[in-house]
Amino acid sequence: MMQICRSLRQLLRFSRRISSGIYLGQSGEARRGYSVSTSVAPFRSFLRTTNYPGILWWNFSYSQRYSTASEEASTSIPAPAADGEVVSFVRSIADEHEGPNHVWLNVYYGDKPFLKRNGTFLILAGQFLQDSEIIAMLEKVKLLQQRFSELCVLGLHTGSSASFAADRDHVIDLIMKEYITFPILLSNKNFTEMENGACYIMFRDSENPLVQHEKDLDIGTLYAVVEEMQVLQKQNPGDGNSSMACLKSTWTKLADAVKEPYIVSPIQNLLLYFPGCISADISGSRLFFSDTNHHRIIISDGNGSILDCIGSSPGFEDGDFECAKLLRPGASFYDDTEDCLYFVDSENHAVRRADLERRVLETLYPSSSATVEKESLWTKIASKLGFGIAAVEAKSEEFDPQSLLFPWHLLKSEEEDHCLIINRSFETLWVMDLTTGEIKDVIKGFQKIRDTCGNLITDKLSLLKEMPSDWLEQQAGTYLSSKDTLYATLISSLTAFNGHVFACDTTAQKVVKMNRETRACSMFQLVNYRILGLPYWCSFPLERVYSLSPTHELWTDHLQHFNQLPGRTDVDIKVDIPIDTELVEPLHEGCIWRQARGAATEVSGTNAELESSEKVGVAQKWYDELDNLAFSSAAESETIVEDDDSTIADTENFEDDKVRIHCAVNTSPGLSEVIIYAPLYLRLRRDANVDEEDNQDKHAARIADILKWGSHGLTTRDSCIQLLSRSEKDLRDLVFVKPLHVRIRIECPNHPKAPDNTKDIILTNSTVDVHVSL
C-alpha cells in the first residue's frame, strides 16, 4: 500500500511540474526559458475517459514552444498545440515495412497486422546509440511488456540520413544483446516530442499521448499508470476491441508469453548465440558457458568436449536438466562443497541452483515452492498447452522495488552464505542469502557498487587487462558511457582456467582461448554435439502448438506424397548437404525427432514381428502423442547422456557423403503424416586450391543464405552478413546448425480382403525412398 501511495505521489508531482511550466528534460532537472502549455488536471482527471463507441482514450494534451526570449515575454505568446507527431507518423507507416524516411525492424508481417488499431500503447523514443541511459529505460519497458501481455510496446530510434545504414546495423546488434522482442522503427525525421532527449510516450487508441521525459522515472510509477489504464478499461465495457478486453498483469511471468527477437532469428542457428558469461570448476576441470540467447548452459571439459547441458527451451520451469526451462541465463559460480552451480536467470529475474550430481534444477529466488505444491495435474497440463487459466486469473501483486530486475553478474561474497547480484549496467546490486533466498540489501550507483564488491572484482579486472585491446574495443557497446563501465560489464565474460583465459566473444558468437604466457588467442572449439539433442527452435512440439506467442512460419525442407497399402511402411531418407559445406559430426540417433500423425503410429526401433500385425486406429494418435510427451523425451535424454557407445548409431546415419535417416510406421486406412526433425552441424568446406582467407564477406553471405534468411527479408540478410563479418577469425571455422524438416504424407485405401475368408484382412510391408537436397 505504501508503494502505491508513493507511485501516486510521483504522478501528482509530475502533473504539478507540467502545469506550473517546469519541464523535466534530459537531465531530469527543472528547465525554464521556454513555455509549456498543458491541460492537465490532477491524477484522476488526466486519466479520465471519454466514451465513444469502441473508443477509449486519455484526455491529455501536451504542447511546448522554444523561445530565446525571457520567460515573461514567452508567456505572452501562445504556444502551438502539439498534435502527436510520433503517434501520427507511426500510424501512417504501420503497414509499410520500409520507406524513404523509415524502416521497421524486428517485425513479422504475417496474416495479421503487427500493429493493432486500438489498445494501450507504450513507445520508447530516442537515440538508442548515443544515450548512455537508454539501457535502463529499455529494461523498464521490457519489464512492463512481460507483465502486461496485451500492452503494445514499440521503439523509435531517430538519426540522420547519412548514418541511417550504420544505425540500422547497430540497432540490430542492440536487439540481439538486449533481447528486444518488440518492433523498433528507425527514422531520419525529427519530432517535437523528442527534442529534449529520450522519452516514454503512452496513449490509448492513438489519441492525446502522454509524453514523459524523466529517464530515472521509477518502474513502480510506470506500472501504476498502466494499471490505471486497466481500471479504466474495466469501467468501459463498451470497448469493442475484444483483444484488449482483458489487460491482465501478474508479477509471476507467464511461460506461454515468451517471445524472441525476430530479426536476428537466422543467427539463432549458430552453435552459440550470444555466449554471455562463463565460469569454471577448477578441481573438476569443467567449464560452464551461458549460451544466453539459446537459453541454456553448456558444460564442457578443458578440451571442448560437451559433458552436459542445462535447459531445454525458453521459459521458467524447474526439473531435470532436459526438461528445465531458462530465459537468458547470465553469470554463474560453482560451489564445490555442494557440487552445485548457481546462476542468474536474467529475463526471469531469478537465481537458480543446478545440482550437478542429481542433474536437477531448482529456483532459489523467487521462492515458488508453495505455488508448485498447490498446482493440480490439470493446471499443469493446461499450462503446458498454453491456456494458462490459473495464471491469467492470478491476482496482481504489488511491485516490490527490492526485487531482482534483469540480474546479470553473480559473485560469491566473502561473507559466508551470501552472494552479490548486479544488473548488466552496473547500476543496482542485490545482496542475497544463499540459504534462504532472501534479499538482504540493495545498493544503487556504479561507484558504490565498486566499493562494495572490493576485491571480488579485482581479479576479474586484472584478467580483462590481459586481453588484447582490440578485443575489448570490439566488445564495447555504442551506448556505454565510460571505459570503467565497459570493464565492469565484462567481468562475467571471462575466467582463468588451466593457464589460459577463456572469454566469451558476443560479437563473433564464439569462445576465445588465450594462453596467459604467450598471449596467443584461438577459437575454443566445442565437440560432442549429441549431448545438446534436438534444439527447441528446430521443432514444434505439442506444448507449443497452442502457445499465445505466434509461430512465425512453418519451414519445410521437403514434402512428398505416397499412396501405400495399410501395414508397415519403412521410410528411408537420404539427405544431401549443401555442396560447399561439410558435416562437423555425424548425426546422432538421439538428436532425431520422429512423429506420426493421422492413421499411423511410429514404430522405429521396435520389434518388427510384434508390431507388423498391429491395427492402428485414427484415435490412436492421441494416445501416442501423450505417451511420447510423458515418457519418450526423458527416456531419450537419459540415453543421450548415459550411452557412450554411439559410434555405430552415428555411422548408420552417415554414408556416401549423405545423411541417412530411417523411420518405420504402421498405417491404417486414411491419411497419415510422418514428420522428422534433425539438426545438422555444418561448416563451410575449405578449398585447398583457392585462397579465400580474407574473403570474410563472401563467407558471411554464404552462411546467411544457408541459414534461410529469405522469409525474413533483405534487411535481415544484410544485418546477418554484417554481424558475421565482424569476426576476425576465419568464418570457415564457424559451426552452425542446419535444421532439417521433412514431411511425408501417406494415403492408404481400405484393407484388402483375404480371398478365402472375408473376415480377415491383409497387412503389407512396403518401403519408400525419400531424397532430400538442402
C-alpha positions in Angstrom: 0.0 0.0 0.0 2.9 2.3 0.8 4.4 1.7 -2.6 1.1 2.5 -4.4 0.9 5.8 -2.4 4.5 6.6 -3.3 3.7 6.0 -7.0 0.7 8.2 -6.9 2.7 11.0 -5.3 5.2 10.8 -8.1 2.5 11.1 -10.7 1.0 14.1 -8.8 4.4 15.7 -8.7 4.8 15.2 -12.4 1.4 16.7 -13.2 2.2 19.8 -11.0 5.5 20.3 -12.7 3.9 20.4 -16.1 1.0 22.7 -15.0 3.5 25.1 -13.3 5.6 25.4 -16.5 8.6 23.4 -15.2 9.6 20.8 -17.8 11.7 17.8 -17.0 14.2 17.2 -19.8 17.2 15.0 -20.5 19.0 15.5 -17.2 15.8 15.3 -15.1 16.4 18.9 -13.8 13.9 21.7 -14.0 14.3 23.9 -17.0 12.9 27.3 -17.9 13.4 29.7 -20.8 10.5 28.3 -22.9 6.8 28.0 -22.2 4.8 24.8 -21.8 1.0 25.0 -22.1 -1.0 22.0 -20.9 -4.4 20.9 -20.0 -3.5 18.7 -17.0 -5.8 18.0 -14.1 -4.8 16.0 -11.0 -4.0 12.3 -11.3 -7.6 11.0 -11.7 -8.7 13.7 -14.1 -5.9 13.5 -16.6 -6.6 9.8 -16.8 -10.3 10.3 -17.2 -12.0 8.6 -20.1 -14.3 9.8 -22.9 -16.8 7.3 -24.2 -17.4 6.9 -27.9 -18.4 3.6 -29.5 -15.5 1.3 -29.3 -13.0 4.0 -28.3 -11.3 4.8 -25.0 -8.6 7.4 -24.7 -6.8 9.7 -22.3 -7.9 13.4 -22.3 -4.4 14.7 -22.0 -2.9 17.3 -24.3 0.7 18.4 -24.3 2.5 21.2 -26.1 5.7 23.2 -25.9 7.4 26.1 -27.6 11.0 27.0 -27.5 12.0 30.7 -27.1 15.2 32.6 -26.8 13.3 35.5 -25.2 12.8 35.9 -21.5 10.3 33.9 -19.6 7.9 36.9 -19.2 7.9 37.5 -22.9 7.4 33.9 -23.8 4.4 33.6 -21.6 2.5 36.2 -23.6 2.9 34.4 -26.9 0.5 31.5 -27.4 2.3 28.1 -27.8 1.2 25.9 -30.7 -0.7 22.8 -29.8 1.1 19.5 -30.3 -0.7 17.1 -32.5 1.1 13.9 -31.5 3.7 13.8 -34.4 5.2 10.5 -33.3 1.8 8.8 -33.0 0.6 10.1 -36.3 3.8 9.1 -38.1 3.7 5.6 -36.6 0.1 5.1 -37.6 0.7 6.3 -41.2 3.5 3.8 -41.9 2.4 0.9 -39.8 1.8 -1.3 -42.9 4.8 -0.1 -44.8 8.0 -2.1 -44.0 10.4 0.4 -45.5 10.2 3.9 -47.0 12.3 6.9 -47.8 12.3 8.1 -44.2 11.9 4.9 -42.2 12.4 1.1 -41.8 10.8 -1.3 -39.4 13.0 -3.8 -37.5 12.0 -6.9 -35.6 8.7 -7.1 -37.3 7.0 -10.2 -38.7 4.4 -9.4 -41.4 2.1 -12.4 -41.2 -1.6 -12.8 -41.9 -2.5 -10.2 -39.2 -1.1 -6.6 -39.0 1.5 -6.4 -36.3 0.2 -3.0 -35.0 -3.3 -3.0 -33.6 -5.6 -0.1 -34.3 -7.0 0.1 -30.8 -5.4 -0.6 -27.5 -2.9 0.6 -25.0 0.5 1.7 -26.4 3.9 2.5 -24.9 6.6 3.9 -27.2 10.2 4.3 -26.1 11.5 7.1 -28.3 15.1 8.4 -28.5 18.5 7.9 -30.0 19.3 4.4 -28.8 23.0 4.5 -29.8 24.1 7.8 -28.3 22.2 7.8 -24.9 24.1 6.1 -22.1 20.8 5.8 -20.1 18.8 4.1 -22.8 19.6 0.6 -21.3 17.9 1.4 -18.0 14.9 2.7 -19.9 14.8 -0.4 -22.1 14.8 -2.6 -19.0 11.7 -0.8 -17.6 9.9 -1.1 -20.9 10.8 -4.8 -21.3 9.5 -5.4 -17.7 6.2 -3.8 -18.5 5.9 -5.8 -21.7 6.5 -9.0 -19.7 3.9 -8.2 -17.1 1.1 -6.8 -19.4 0.8 -9.2 -22.3 -1.7 -7.1 -24.1 0.4 -3.9 -23.9 1.6 -2.9 -27.3 5.2 -1.8 -27.0 7.2 -0.1 -29.7 10.6 1.5 -30.1 11.5 4.6 -32.1 15.1 5.5 -33.0 15.8 8.7 -34.8 19.0 9.6 -36.6 20.4 11.4 -39.6 20.1 10.2 -43.2 23.9 10.0 -43.5 24.2 7.4 -40.7 20.9 5.6 -41.4 22.5 2.3 -42.6 25.1 2.3 -39.8 22.4 3.0 -37.3 20.3 0.1 -38.6 23.2 -2.4 -38.1 23.9 -1.1 -34.6 20.3 -1.2 -33.6 20.0 -4.8 -34.8 23.1 -5.6 -32.7 21.4 -3.9 -29.7 18.3 -6.1 -30.3 20.4 -9.2 -30.0 22.4 -8.1 -27.0 19.4 -6.7 -25.0 17.0 -9.3 -26.2 14.4 -6.8 -27.5 11.3 -8.5 -28.8 9.1 -5.5 -29.7 9.2 -3.7 -33.0 11.6 -0.8 -33.5 11.1 1.9 -36.0 14.2 3.7 -37.5 13.5 7.1 -38.9 15.6 10.1 -40.1 12.8 12.6 -39.2 12.8 14.9 -36.2 9.9 15.0 -33.8 8.9 17.8 -31.3 8.2 15.2 -28.6 11.9 14.1 -28.7 13.6 17.5 -28.8 14.7 17.1 -25.1 16.0 13.5 -25.5 14.6 10.1 -24.9 11.1 9.8 -23.6 8.2 7.5 -22.9 5.1 8.0 -24.9 1.9 6.4 -23.6 -1.5 6.6 -25.1 -4.8 4.8 -25.7 -6.1 4.4 -29.3 -3.7 7.0 -30.7 -5.4 9.9 -29.0 -3.7 12.6 -27.0 -0.4 10.9 -25.9 1.2 11.4 -22.5 4.9 12.2 -23.0 7.3 11.6 -20.1 11.0 12.6 -20.3 12.2 11.6 -16.8 14.7 8.8 -17.6 15.0 7.9 -13.9 11.3 7.5 -13.6 10.6 4.7 -11.1 9.3 1.5 -12.6 6.6 1.5 -10.0 5.2 4.7 -11.3 5.1 3.4 -14.9 3.4 0.3 -13.6 0.8 2.4 -11.7 0.0 4.2 -15.0 -0.6 1.0 -16.9 -2.6 -0.4 -14.1 -4.8 2.7 -14.1 -5.5 2.1 -17.8 -6.6 -1.4 -16.7 -9.0 0.1 -14.2 -10.4 2.5 -16.9 -10.8 -0.4 -19.3 -12.9 -2.3 -16.8 -15.1 0.8 -16.3 -15.8 0.9 -20.1 -17.3 -2.4 -21.1 -18.5 -0.8 -24.3 -15.0 -1.1 -25.8 -15.5 -3.3 -28.8 -11.9 -4.4 -29.0 -12.1 -8.0 -27.7 -8.3 -8.5 -27.8 -8.0 -5.7 -25.2 -10.9 -6.7 -23.0 -8.6 -8.5 -20.6 -5.5 -6.5 -19.8 -4.2 -8.6 -17.0 -1.0 -8.4 -15.1 0.8 -10.7 -12.6 4.4 -10.4 -11.3 4.7 -14.1 -11.9 5.7 -14.1 -15.6 3.7 -16.4 -17.9 5.7 -19.1 -19.6 3.4 -19.1 -22.6 4.1 -15.4 -23.2 7.8 -15.9 -24.1 8.8 -14.1 -27.3 12.1 -14.0 -29.1 13.7 -11.3 -31.3 12.5 -12.0 -34.8 15.0 -10.0 -37.0 18.1 -11.9 -35.7 16.4 -15.4 -35.7 18.7 -16.7 -38.5 21.7 -16.1 -36.1 19.9 -18.5 -33.8 21.2 -21.3 -35.9 24.8 -20.7 -34.9 26.2 -23.2 -32.5 26.5 -20.4 -29.9 24.1 -17.5 -29.8 25.3 -14.6 -27.7 27.5 -16.6 -25.3 27.3 -14.1 -22.5 29.1 -15.5 -19.4 31.5 -18.2 -18.3 32.7 -19.8 -15.1 34.9 -22.7 -14.1 35.2 -25.6 -11.7 39.0 -25.8 -11.3 39.1 -29.0 -9.3 36.7 -30.9 -11.6 38.2 -29.4 -14.8 34.8 -28.2 -16.1 33.7 -25.0 -17.8 30.2 -23.6 -17.7 29.2 -21.5 -20.7 26.0 -19.4 -20.6 24.7 -19.8 -24.2 22.4 -16.9 -23.3 20.1 -16.5 -26.3 19.8 -20.2 -26.7 18.5 -20.3 -23.0 20.9 -23.0 -21.9 24.2 -23.6 -20.0 26.7 -25.8 -21.7 29.1 -27.8 -19.5 32.4 -29.0 -21.1 35.8 -30.1 -20.2 39.0 -28.2 -20.9 39.4 -29.8 -24.3 35.9 -28.7 -25.5 34.1 -32.0 -25.2 30.5 -31.2 -24.1 29.6 -33.1 -20.9 26.1 -31.9 -20.2 23.6 -29.2 -20.9 21.2 -27.4 -18.6 17.9 -26.1 -20.1 15.7 -27.3 -23.0 13.8 -24.2 -24.2 12.8 -20.6 -23.2 10.6 -20.4 -20.1 10.6 -20.7 -16.4 10.4 -24.3 -15.1 12.4 -26.4 -12.7 13.2 -30.1 -13.0 15.6 -32.4 -14.8 18.2 -30.7 -17.0 16.4 -31.9 -20.1 13.0 -30.5 -19.1 14.1 -27.4 -17.2 13.5 -24.0 -18.9 15.6 -20.9 -18.7 15.3 -17.4 -20.1 18.7 -15.8 -20.9 21.0 -17.2 -18.2 23.8 -15.0 -17.1 26.7 -15.2 -14.8 27.4 -18.3 -12.6 29.7 -19.7 -10.0 30.4 -23.3 -8.9 30.1 -24.4 -5.2 32.4 -27.4 -4.8 31.1 -28.2 -1.3 27.5 -28.8 -2.7 28.6 -29.8 -6.2 26.1 -27.2 -7.4 26.1 -24.4 -10.0 24.5 -21.1 -9.0 23.5 -18.8 -11.8 21.2 -15.8 -12.6 18.3 -16.3 -14.9 18.2 -12.8 -16.3 14.8 -12.4 -18.1 13.1 -14.5 -15.4 14.6 -12.2 -12.7 15.6 -15.2 -10.8 18.5 -17.1 -9.2 18.7 -20.8 -10.0 20.7 -23.7 -8.5 21.7 -26.7 -10.5 22.6 -29.9 -8.6 25.2 -31.4 -11.0 25.1 -34.8 -9.3 21.3 -35.3 -9.4 21.0 -33.3 -12.6 18.1 -31.3 -11.2 17.5 -27.6 -11.5 15.6 -25.6 -8.8 14.8 -21.9 -8.2 16.4 -20.2 -5.2 14.8 -16.8 -5.9 11.9 -16.1 -6.2 10.5 -18.8 -3.9 7.8 -20.7 -5.8 7.5 -23.9 -3.8 4.2 -23.1 -2.3 2.7 -22.4 -5.8 4.0 -25.6 -7.3 2.6 -27.7 -4.4 -0.9 -26.3 -4.9 -0.9 -26.8 -8.7 -3.2 -29.7 -9.8 -2.3 -32.0 -12.6 -4.9 -30.4 -14.9 -3.5 -27.0 -14.1 0.0 -28.2 -15.2 -1.4 -29.7 -18.4 -3.4 -26.6 -19.3 -0.3 -24.5 -18.7 1.7 -26.8 -21.0 -0.9 -26.3 -23.7 -0.6 -22.6 -23.4 -4.1 -21.9 -21.9 -2.7 -20.8 -18.5 -6.2 -20.3 -17.0 -4.9 -20.1 -13.4 -2.1 -17.8 -14.3 -4.2 -15.4 -16.3 -6.7 -15.0 -13.4 -4.0 -14.6 -10.8 -4.3 -11.7 -8.6 -1.8 -8.9 -9.4 0.8 -8.4 -6.8 2.2 -5.2 -5.6 5.5 -4.3 -7.2 8.4 -4.7 -4.9 11.3 -2.2 -5.5 13.7 -4.6 -3.8 13.1 -7.4 -6.2 15.6 -8.6 -8.8 15.3 -6.9 -12.2 17.3 -8.3 -15.0 20.3 -9.6 -13.0 23.4 -10.4 -15.0 26.5 -10.7 -12.7 26.8 -13.1 -9.8 29.7 -13.1 -7.3 30.2 -15.3 -4.2 30.5 -12.9 -1.3 33.4 -13.1 1.2 30.7 -13.3 3.8 29.5 -16.9 4.3 26.3 -18.0 2.6 25.9 -14.7 0.8 26.2 -13.7 -2.9 26.2 -10.4 -4.7 24.0 -9.9 -7.8 24.4 -7.0 -10.2 22.5 -5.9 -13.2 24.2 -5.6 -16.6 24.5 -1.8 -16.5 26.2 -2.0 -13.1 23.6 0.4 -11.5 22.0 -1.9 -8.9 23.4 -4.5 -6.6 21.4 -7.0 -4.5 22.9 -8.9 -1.5 21.2 -12.3 -1.2 21.3 -15.0 1.4 22.0 -18.3 -0.4 20.4 -20.4 2.3 17.0 -18.7 2.4 17.0 -16.8 -0.9 16.2 -13.6 0.9 17.4 -10.2 -0.4 19.3 -8.6 2.5 20.3 -5.3 0.9 20.0 -3.2 -2.3 22.8 -0.8 -3.3 22.4 1.7 -6.2 25.1 3.6 -8.1 28.2 2.5 -10.0 30.8 3.8 -7.6 29.0 2.4 -4.5 28.8 -1.0 -6.2 32.5 -1.0 -7.0 33.3 0.0 -3.4 31.1 -2.8 -2.0 32.5 -5.5 -4.3 36.1 -4.6 -3.5 38.5 -7.5 -4.0 35.8 -9.7 -5.6 36.1 -7.9 -8.9 39.8 -7.0 -8.7 40.9 -10.4 -10.2 38.3 -10.1 -12.9 39.5 -6.7 -13.9 43.1 -7.9 -14.0 42.1 -10.6 -16.4 40.4 -8.1 -18.6 43.6 -6.1 -18.8 45.4 -9.1 -20.1 43.1 -9.4 -23.1 44.1 -7.6 -26.3 42.9 -4.1 -26.6 41.3 -4.6 -29.9 39.2 -7.4 -28.5 38.0 -5.1 -25.7 37.1 -2.4 -28.2 35.1 -4.9 -30.3 33.1 -5.9 -27.2 32.3 -2.3 -26.3 28.7 -1.2 -26.9 28.0 2.1 -28.6 25.8 3.0 -25.6 28.4 2.7 -22.8 29.4 6.0 -21.3 32.9 5.2 -20.0 35.8 2.8 -20.1 35.2 1.9 -16.4 31.6 0.9 -17.2 32.8 -1.2 -20.1 35.3 -3.1 -17.9 32.7 -3.6 -15.2 30.1 -5.0 -17.6 32.6 -7.6 -18.9 33.7 -9.1 -15.6 31.5 -12.2 -16.0 32.5 -12.8 -19.6 35.9 -14.4 -18.8 37.6 -16.8 -16.4 41.0 -18.2 -15.7 41.4 -22.0 -16.3 44.5 -24.2 -16.6 46.9 -21.5 -17.6 44.5 -19.9 -20.1 41.9 -17.2 -20.1 38.6 -18.2 -21.6 36.5 -15.3 -22.8 33.0 -15.1 -24.3 33.0 -13.1 -27.6 29.5 -11.9 -28.1 30.4 -10.1 -31.2 31.7 -13.1 -33.1 29.4 -15.6 -31.3 32.3 -17.8 -30.0 34.5 -18.5 -27.1 38.1 -17.3 -27.2 41.0 -19.1 -25.5 44.2 -17.1 -24.7 47.4 -18.5 -23.4 48.5 -16.4 -20.4 52.2 -16.8 -21.2 52.4 -16.4 -24.9 49.2 -14.2 -25.3 48.2 -16.3 -28.3 44.5 -16.4 -28.9 42.5 -19.1 -30.7 38.9 -20.2 -31.0 37.8 -22.7 -28.4 36.1 -25.5 -30.4 33.3 -27.5 -28.8 32.7 -31.1 -29.8 30.2 -33.9 -28.9 27.1 -32.1 -30.0 24.9 -35.1 -29.5 24.6 -34.0 -25.8 22.7 -31.0 -27.0 20.0 -33.1 -28.5 17.4 -31.5 -30.8 17.4 -27.7 -30.4 14.0 -26.4 -29.4 13.7 -24.0 -32.3 14.1 -26.8 -34.8 10.7 -28.3 -34.0 7.1 -27.6 -32.9 6.3 -30.0 -30.1 2.8 -30.4 -28.7 3.3 -28.0 -25.8 4.0 -25.1 -28.3 1.0 -25.8 -30.6 -1.4 -23.6 -28.6 1.2 -21.1 -27.4 0.0 -17.5 -27.2 3.2 -16.2 -28.8 2.9 -16.6 -32.6 4.8 -19.1 -34.6 6.3 -17.1 -37.4 6.4 -19.7 -40.1 6.5 -23.4 -40.5 9.5 -24.0 -42.7 9.7 -27.3 -44.6 12.8 -28.6 -46.5 10.9 -31.5 -48.2 7.3 -32.5 -48.6 6.4 -35.7 -50.5 3.2 -37.8 -51.0 2.9 -41.6 -51.3 0.0 -44.0 -51.8 0.6 -47.2 -49.9 -1.5 -50.2 -48.8 -2.1 -50.4 -45.0 0.6 -52.1 -42.9 4.2 -51.4 -42.1 6.0 -48.8 -44.1 9.7 -48.3 -43.9 10.9 -44.8 -44.8 14.5 -44.4 -45.9 15.6 -40.7 -46.2 18.8 -39.6 -47.8 19.9 -36.0 -47.3 22.4 -34.1 -49.5 24.0 -31.3 -47.5 25.0 -28.1 -49.4 27.9 -28.8 -51.7 30.2 -26.2 -50.2 29.7 -27.4 -46.6 30.9 -30.3 -44.6 29.3 -32.2 -41.7 31.2 -31.4 -38.5 29.9 -34.5 -36.7 27.8 -37.4 -37.8 24.1 -37.1 -36.9 23.4 -39.0 -33.7 20.2 -41.0 -33.3 19.3 -39.2 -30.1 19.1 -35.9 -32.0 16.4 -37.1 -34.4 12.8 -36.5 -33.6 10.1 -38.6 -35.4 6.4 -38.2 -35.2 3.5 -39.9 -36.9 0.1 -38.2 -37.2 -3.3 -39.3 -38.5 -3.9 -43.0 -39.2 -0.4 -44.1 -38.3 1.9 -44.8 -35.4 5.7 -44.6 -35.3 7.4 -47.9 -34.6 11.1 -47.2 -35.3 13.4 -49.3 -33.2 10.6 -51.7 -32.0 10.3 -55.4 -32.7 9.1 -55.7 -36.2 7.4 -59.1 -35.8 5.3 -58.0 -32.9 4.4 -54.6 -34.4 3.8 -55.6 -38.0 0.3 -57.0 -37.3 -0.8 -54.1 -35.3 -4.0 -52.4 -36.5 -3.8 -48.7 -35.9 -6.9 -46.6 -35.5 -7.2 -42.9 -36.1 -7.8 -42.1 -32.4 -4.6 -43.9 -31.5 -2.5 -40.9 -32.4 -3.7 -39.0 -29.3 -2.5 -41.8 -27.0 0.8 -42.0 -28.9 1.4 -38.3 -28.6 0.5 -38.3 -24.8 2.9 -41.3 -24.3 5.6 -39.5 -26.2 5.1 -36.3 -24.2 5.1 -38.1 -20.9 7.8 -40.7 -21.4 9.8 -40.6 -24.6 11.5 -37.3 -24.0 13.0 -38.2 -20.7 14.0 -41.7 -21.8 15.7 -40.5 -24.9 17.5 -37.8 -23.0 18.8 -40.3 -20.5 20.0 -42.4 -23.3 21.9 -39.4 -24.8 23.7 -38.8 -21.5 24.4 -42.4 -20.4 25.1 -44.1 -23.8 28.8 -43.8 -24.5 28.9 -46.4 -27.3 27.4 -44.2 -30.1 29.8 -44.9 -32.9 27.6 -47.5 -34.6 24.5 -45.3 -34.5 26.4 -42.3 -35.9 27.9 -44.4 -38.7 24.5 -45.7 -39.7 23.3 -42.2 -40.2 26.1 -41.2 -42.5 27.0 -42.9 -45.7 28.5 -41.9 -49.1 28.6 -38.2 -48.1 24.8 -38.4 -47.4 22.9 -38.2 -44.1 20.6 -41.2 -43.8 17.6 -41.3 -41.5 15.4 -44.4 -41.1 11.8 -44.4 -39.9 9.1 -47.1 -39.7 5.4 -46.6 -39.2 2.3 -48.8 -39.1 -0.5 -47.3 -41.1 -4.3 -47.8 -41.3 -6.8 -46.7 -44.0 -6.8 -42.9 -44.2 -4.3 -40.1 -44.4 -1.1 -40.2 -42.4 1.8 -37.8 -42.0 5.3 -38.6 -40.9 7.3 -35.7 -39.6 11.1 -35.7 -39.0 13.3 -33.1 -37.5 17.0 -33.3 -37.1 19.9 -30.8 -36.6 22.9 -31.0 -39.0 26.0 -29.3 -37.6 27.9 -27.9 -40.6 30.7 -25.5 -41.5 32.0 -24.2 -44.8 34.2 -26.5 -46.7 37.8 -25.4 -47.3 39.0 -25.5 -50.9 42.8 -26.2 -51.0 43.1 -24.8 -54.5 41.6 -21.4 -53.6 43.0 -18.9 -51.2 40.0 -17.2 -49.6 41.4 -16.3 -46.2 40.4 -12.6 -46.5 37.1 -13.1 -48.2 35.0 -12.7 -45.0 32.1 -11.0 -46.7 31.7 -13.9 -49.2 31.8 -16.5 -46.4 29.3 -14.5 -44.3 26.9 -14.2 -47.3 27.1 -17.9 -47.9 26.3 -18.7 -44.3 23.4 -16.3 -44.3 22.0 -17.9 -47.4 22.3 -21.4 -45.9 20.5 -20.2 -42.7 17.3 -19.4 -44.7 17.1 -15.7 -44.4 14.6 -15.5 -47.4 11.5 -15.4 -45.2 12.9 -12.6 -43.1 13.6 -10.1 -45.9 16.7 -8.4 -47.3 17.2 -6.3 -44.2 17.7 -9.4 -42.1 20.1 -10.9 -44.6 22.2 -7.8 -44.8 22.3 -7.5 -41.0 23.2 -11.2 -40.6 26.1 -10.7 -43.0 27.2 -7.6 -41.1 27.1 -9.4 -37.8 29.1 -12.4 -39.1 31.7 -10.2 -40.9 32.8 -8.6 -37.7 34.6 -11.8 -36.7 38.4 -11.5 -37.1 38.7 -15.3 -37.4 38.2 -17.4 -40.5 34.4 -17.9 -40.8 35.1 -21.4 -42.3 35.8 -22.4 -38.7 32.3 -21.2 -37.6 29.9 -24.1 -36.8 26.2 -23.6 -37.5 23.1 -25.7 -37.4 21.1 -26.5 -40.5 17.7 -27.7 -39.2 16.2 -30.5 -41.3 12.4 -30.7 -41.6 10.9 -33.4 -43.7 7.2 -34.2 -44.0 5.9 -37.4 -45.7 2.2 -37.9 -46.3 0.9 -41.4 -46.9 -2.6 -42.1 -48.1 -3.9 -45.7 -47.6 -7.1 -47.3 -49.1 -9.2 -49.8 -47.2 -7.6 -53.1 -46.1 -7.7 -55.7 -48.9 -9.7 -58.7 -48.0 -8.3 -62.3 -47.9 -9.7 -64.4 -50.8 -10.7 -67.4 -48.6 -12.1 -65.6 -45.6 -13.8 -62.2 -45.8 -13.3 -61.5 -42.1 -9.5 -61.4 -42.4 -7.6 -58.5 -43.7 -4.2 -58.4 -45.4 -1.3 -56.2 -44.0 1.6 -55.4 -46.3 5.2 -54.4 -45.8 6.4 -51.6 -48.0 9.4 -49.3 -48.4 9.6 -45.7 -49.6 12.8 -43.8 -50.5 13.0 -40.1 -50.0 15.7 -38.0 -51.4 16.3 -34.5 -49.8 18.6 -31.9 -51.2 19.4 -28.9 -49.0 
